[in-house]
Amino acid sequence: MQALAGAVGESYWLAQDGAPPPAPPLTGSASADLAVIGAGYSGLWTALIAKERDPGRDVLVLEASTAGWAASGRNGGFCAASLTHGFDNGMSRFPDEMDVLEKLGNDNLDAIEETVRRYGIDCDFLRTGEMNVATEQWQLDELVEYHASATARGLDVRFLDRDAVRAEIDSPTYLGAVWEPRDTATVDPARLVWGLRRACLELGVRFHENTRVEKITKTGGGLLLHTPRGRVEARRVALATGAHSTLLRRLNHWIVPVYDYVLMTEPLTAEQLAAIGWRNRQGVGDAGNQFHYYRLTADNRILWGGYDAVYYNGGRIKPSRDLREETFVKLAEHFFATFPQLRDVRFTHKWGGVIDTCSRFSAFFGTGYRGRLAYAVGYTGLGVGATRFGAQVMLDLLSGEPTELTRLAMVRRKPVPFPPEPLRSAVIQLTRWSIARADANGGKRNLWLKLLDALGLGFDS
């Protein structure tokens, strides 16, 4: 496809100017009150909040590559209030505490906005909300039902009919939408990483990048983290590596690495932008089971991603899988079907990366090594905002004292585990096929999907 001919195979966000020079690798021995493994959002929020809570705490971050190189620097930049991957998903799993989880999620997003302001993080944080658009009648019917239930709960959710949604963003595919104007912000993901890293350094957090933790062993007063050229003795450890670590093998029961893919256009001209509108710059997702997500950047590019959530049989993570040409072609075709008035636009970047996916679609939490290590994992593509909440949970778990967060059922319970391979691959591929069939069949879920719904084990893009 000609529109993809010049696209560079790397994350647009991480390729921008302004990346900080990496901290030196660890050599020799070191110690810390708290060692954080991983310098993505989860690890950076943990380090920052730990120092804010106790400025005297000695915090050390170890990163296998450079800050934000994985999911934190490759995502769409949707920073949502939801901690449960949407109200309906949370309600199906934690009905007795959804009011609390909704409040905690909104407070969490408010706190992210305040942190960005307080530390002067230049990450294009825009709290314009997200619009969920229907492109099929069955999707519209579901949005009408959702709007009715949301407004009954007193939420600010606006229903837009065909004319109203096309007045916001003009696509001939739109039949209607719901717009939640305060529940989501868009951000520049890499600049958020770099800003959080800088804030941590200003508070005295130490960093060693290009330092992979190869194993963890017990020691008298805590845990010993072994790296290729050194080791760290830490009283407490926060494991914040998403799908990229095998340091705690039990997590393999609950996590699968799913690849997500993204395109970025060239900057739109004033005429091209006028042709589609988008004056309120909302984030957008469509209401299919296999859904697209898209948004504008600060320089009026369109990021266009989603739809294909790919699990490679066996679950191995390989750099070669970050690029998948058949998915990029499919995404480009869908883009031009949505915005035919942009038929002359070209794509400048294409990339992919791994999402740490679990069966309940939202993070889960726990401890290891008799409470000396805590983890938060399984964000399933909605971690830009929820990782800050996860950082608070990890720190509360490491304190050893019960708190409002550690008493939550969401924190105490684990998701349904995935079966072992090769059954795992068979189950996931059958589920992906069934989801595609549901989208092609008016949203009707087959017996397999209904069974998974009943078991609490699903798979979604």
N, C-alpha and C positions, 0 to 999 in steps of 0.2 A: 504493500500500500504506500502510495507516494507521500501521504501525510506523515508517515513514520520514517521516511527515508533518512532523515538527518538526526533522529532522536538518539541521544547519548544514553548508554545503559548504566546510569547511576542516579542516586537520589538527588533530585534538584535541591532539596533543603541542605544536605550535607556538602554539596558542591559550591555553595555560596561562599563569598568572601567573609572573613570575620571569624573563622574557626580558631580557637585558642591553640597555641602550641601544646603538645601533649606533655604531661608531667613525666618525669624520668621514671623508668622501671625500678622496681625494688631490687636492691642488692644488699645482701647481708641480713641481719636480724633487726626486727622492730617490734614494738608493742603498742597496744592501744586499749582504751576502755571499751570502745566499740569499733569493730571492723565491719565495713560494709562491702560486700562482694557484688560488684556491678555498678556502673555509673550511667545507667539510664535513668528515666524518671523515678522509678521506684527507689533506687539507691540514692539518688541526689536528694529527693524529698526526705528520705530517712536521715541522711547526714545533716541536712539543714535544720530539720525540726529537732533533732537530738541536740544540736548546739544552741538552738533558741531556747529549748527547755532548760538546758544546763550548760552555760558558756564554759564551765571548767572541765567538761567532759572531753577527753582526748579521742577524737574520731579520725579514723583512717579509711579511705576508700581505695579499693583495689579493682582495677578494670583490665579485662583481658585484652582489649583493643584500645579505643579512645572513647571518650564520653559521648554517648548517644549514637554510636555507630550502628546499632541494631534497630529494634522496633521504634525506639524513641526518636530516631532521626529519619524514619522511612514512612511514617504514618500520614494520614490525611490532615492532621491538625484540628480535629474535632475534640474540643475539651468540654465534656458533658457533665451535667450534675448527677446523672443517674449512676448509682453504685451497683445496680443489679441488671444492667443491660436492658433498661426499659422497665416501665411500671408493670406491664403484663407478665414479663418473665419473673420479676421479683415477687409479684403477687401469687404466682403459681407455686412458689417455693417457700416464701416467708410471709404468709398472709397476716400473721399476728403482729408483725413489726414493720410493716411497710410504711406506716405513717412516720415512724422514727427514722427509717432508712431514707425516706424522701427528704426529711428535714436535714439529716446528716449530709446528704448529697448536696443539697442547696447551700448549706453552710460551708461545705468543702469547696464548692465552686467560688463562693464569695471570698473565701480565704486565699484561693489561688489568685484571684483578681487583685486582692489587697497585697499579696506578696510581690506580684509583678510590679505594682505601683511603688511599693516601699523600697524595693531594691533597684528600681529603675531598669527593669529588664525589658529591652526593646525587642519584643517578639510579636508585634502586630496583634495584640490581644483585642478582639472585637466581640462583644457579647451581643450578637445579633440573632441568636437563636438558631433553630434548625427547622426546616420545612420538610415534611414527609409527603411526597407527591404520589398520586395514584395514576397509573398509566393503563389500568384494566378496570373493568366494572367491579369485579370482586374485591379489588384493592380499595376502591372507593367505598364500597359497602362497609368494609372493615374500618376504614377511617371515620366514617359517619358514626359507627358504634363507639369507637374509641373516643371521639370528640364528646359524645353524649355522656359517657362514663367519667371522662376527665373533668368536664364542666360541673358535673354533679358533685365532684369532690372539691370544687372551688378552685381548680387550677386555671391558669391563664393559657388556654389552648384555643386557637382561632381556626375556625373552619373556613376554607376558601373554595368556592365553586369554580367551575372551569374558567369563567371570565376573570374572577378575582385572582386566581393563581397565575393566569397568563398575564395579568397586569403587573404582577410581581416579577416573574421570569417567563419569558414567552417561548414555550415549546408546544408544537402541535400535538405532542403525545400526552399532555397533561389533561386529566379529567377533573381534578380537584386536589386539595391538600389540607393538611393541618399544619399550623405554624405555632410552635412554642417559642415565644420571642425572648425568654430569659434563661432557658434551661441549658443552653449550649453557647460556648464561645468558639471562635476559630483563632488559631495561633499559628505562628511559624514554628514548627516543632524543633528544628535544630537551634534556633535562637533562644527558645525557651530552655533547652538543655544547657547551652553555653551561658545563659544568664544565671541559671540555678547553680552551675559549677562555680561561676565567679562569686556569687553570694556565699557559697560554702567556703571558698578560699578566704574571703574577707572576714569570716567568722572564725577562721583558724583550722578548718578541716584540712587534713593532709591527703594528697592524692599520689598514687602510683599507677600510671597507665601502662599499657602493653605488659601487663603483669597478670598472668593467668594463675588462678588458684587451682592446683592440681589435686590436692586432697586435704582433708581435715582430720586431725587426730586430737585426742584429749590430752590435756596437760593439767598440772596441779590446780591452777587457779582459773582455768578457762579452756580455750581451744587453741590449737596450733594450726595455722594456715600455711601450707607448703606451696611455694612458687618455684619456678625454674632456677632462680638465682638468690633465693632468700626465703625467709619465713617470718610470720607475724604471730606473736602471742597476744590473744585478745580475751578480755573477760567475757564479752558478749559479741555475737556475730549476727548480722542481718544478711540473709541470702536474697539477693535482688537480681537474679539472672534470667528470669523468664524461662523460655524454652531452651536456653543455651547451656545449661549446666547439668552435669550428672553427679554433683557433689552430694546430693541427698537422693538416693536411688528410689525411695518410696514415692517420690513425686512422679515417676514414670508411669505409675498406675493411673494417674488422673490427668496427665497432660499429653496432648498430641501437638506436634508442630504443623500448623497449617499455613500455606503460603498465600499471600495476598499481593495483588499487582496494581500498579498505578501508572497513569500517563500524566504529563504536564504539557500544556500548550505553550506556544509563544505568547507574549503579551498581546492582548486584543487591542486593536485600534479603537479610537473613540466611536467610529461608525459601527464597528462590529459589536462593541459593548451596547451601543444604543439599540441595535437590532434585537437584543435579547432582554434589555432592561436591567434587572438585578440591582436596582438602586439601593436596596436595603442590605445587600451583601450577605444574606443568610447562607448558612450551610444547608445542603440539600441531600436527602436520601430518597430513593423510591421505595415503594411499599411491597415489592416482590419478596419472596423468600430468598432468592438470589438477587441481591440489591446492589445498585450503584450508589456511591457517595461522591459528592462533588462540591467545590467551593472556589471562590475567587482568592487570589493572592494579592499582596499589597500592590504589585505592579500589573494587576488585571490579567494574569494568566488564569486558566481554569485547570485545577487539579481534578482528575477524573479517575476513580478507582473502584475496586470491588468486583462484584458479580461472580467471578471465578475464585472460589476458595478451594485451593488444591492441596490435597493430602497425597504425598507420594508414598506408595506402599513400602512398608518397613519403617517409615518415620525418621529416616536419617536426614540431617541438615547438611546441605552441600551448597557452597557459594555458587556453583553453576546453576542452581535452581532459582537464583534471584532474577533471572531473565527467562521469560517464556513467550516466545514470539507468537504462538497461536493465541495466547490470551491477549497480548497487546493488539493484535489484529481485531479480535472480537470486541475489545473495549473501544477501539477506534470506530468500528462500525456502529456500535451502540451510541457513541458520542454524536456522530453525524446524523443518526436517526432522531436523536433528541433535539439537536440544534442544526437543522439543515441550512439555516441562514449563515452558518459558520463553515460552509463547505470548503473555503479556501484556507482555513487555519491549519497550521502544521504543529506537530508535537516536537518539543525539544528534548524531553527527558522521558525515560521509561525505566521502571525498576520494580523490584519486589522484595519481599522479606517475610520472616516467620512471625506468626502470631501464636502465643501460648494459649491454646484452646482447651477448655474443660467442658464437661457435659452440662453444667448449669449456666454456662456463658458469662459468668461473673467470678471475680476473684475468690479464692479460698485461702485459708491461713492455717498456720500451725507452728509447732516448735520441734526441736530435736536436741540431742545431746543434753537431756535432762534440763531443758529450758534455757540452755546457754545460746542456742541458735533459734532464730525465728525466720519464717518465710511468708511471702505473699506472692501468689502466682495464679495464672489462669484468667487474666483480664479479657481474653477473647476479643481483642480489637477495640475495647473501650477503656484503655488504660491511661490516656493522656490526663484525664482528671482524676480517675479513681485511684491512681497510684499514690496520690497524696494521702488519701484515706488509708490505703494499705500500709503506708509508712507509719502512720499513727498507730495502727493495729500492731505492727511488728514491735514498735517501741513499748507499747503497753504490755505485750506478751513477754518481752524481755525484762520488764520491771518485776515480774512475778506477782504483782498485785492485781486483783480483779478491778476492772474499770467498766464504764458504760459500754465501751466497744467490745471488750473481751467477753461480756455477758451476752452479746447478740447471738441469736441462732445462726445468723449468716457467718459469724466468726467461728463458732463452735463446731458446726457441721462441715463435713466434706462432701464434695459432689459424688455422684455415682461413678465408679471407676470404669475405664475402658477395658475391654477384654484383651488378653495377650495376643501378640501376633502368632499366626497370620490371620486369626479371626478378627483382630482389630481392623486390619485393612479391608477385609471383606465387608464388615459392618459399615465402615465409613463410606466406602464406595457405593454400596447399596443405598445408603441414606442420601448421598449426593445425587444419585440417579433419581431417587424418589422425590426429592425436593424439586429437581428440574421438571419432573413430570407434573407435580402439583402446580407449578407456575404455568405450565402449558395447558392445564386442565381446570382453569377457573379457581385455583387455590385449593382444590379438593385433595385432601391428604389420604394416601392409600393406607392399607392395613399395617404396613411396616411402620410408617410414621406415627400412626395412632398407637401402636405398641410402644414405640420409643417415648411418646408423650406420656404414656401411662407409667413407664419405668423411670421417667426423669432423665433419660439419656437421649440427647439429640445432637444434631449437627446443623449448623447454619453458617451462612456467609456473613 
